[in-house]
Amino acid sequence: MFALTAPRLPFLRNVIRLCVLLLPVALAACVTSPPPQQAARRIDPAYIAMYGPRPDETHPLPATDISEVDPRFLRREVAYRGREEPGTIVVDTAARHLYLVREGGRAIRYGIGVGKEGMAWSGRARIGRKAEWPRWTPTPAMIKREPERNGPWAGGMPGGLNNPLGARALYLYDNGGDTMYRIHGTTEPWSIGQSVSSGCIRMFNQDIIDLYSRVPTGSPVVVLNGRSPFNDVDPDEVRVSYY
């Protein structure tokens, strides 16, 4: 056995201290830290009510999940600087917004999704017909584009929760003739604010129910394609109360 000489003892003590200090660091390197939790976006209770369930409908309507929806596409009242008369619907396809013009330079603004057919026409028309839980019949072009999805409904699909037109539909007419342009609900709420493959102008079901209740047959409609003429950055915005 060899005895430790006095000069080597301080060195050994320093080595031990260093090992003790580095041990937590070494252990931490072997442990995977959980990813940081993303704070859930708080949804205003007024919007939760606005897009809540409608059990009194012919086909009881569930709540719409708006947790991932850009707030720009939720229903609200805004200042309106356009030239249209109160009671006019203005569809701004570029900005994915629909306006119902009101008195006093105000409008109710709704988010919309724009289908291929929705981009194919622009101009002025009137609401020639309204329907609750409308029947849907795909056009020949829609059947050709998606035969597996649309082909079985060539003879028409009755209204209901799975019907692509949703809870309501407004049919646009020009000079007494059907333009084949529709403003309607949707079974795909994620598509609001988006450009999609088929359909005309789609809205959240709760929004089309609201719009339907506000506009009579014969109401004027203006459909704009191209660059939006409106400035959507408006500090004077007020939510529309649910009722």
Secondary structure, DSSP 8 states (H G I E B T S, - for coil): -----TTHHHHHHHHHHHHHHHHHHHHHHTS-------------HHHHHHTS-BTTSSS-B-----TTS-GGGS-EEEE--SS--TT-EEEETTTTEEEEE-STTEEEEEE-EE-TGGGS--EEEEEEEEEES--B---HHHHHHSHHHHGGGTT-B-SSTT-TTTTEEEEEEETTEEEEEEEE--S-GGGTTSB-SS-SEE--HHHHHHHHHH--TT-EEEEE-SS--S----S--B-----
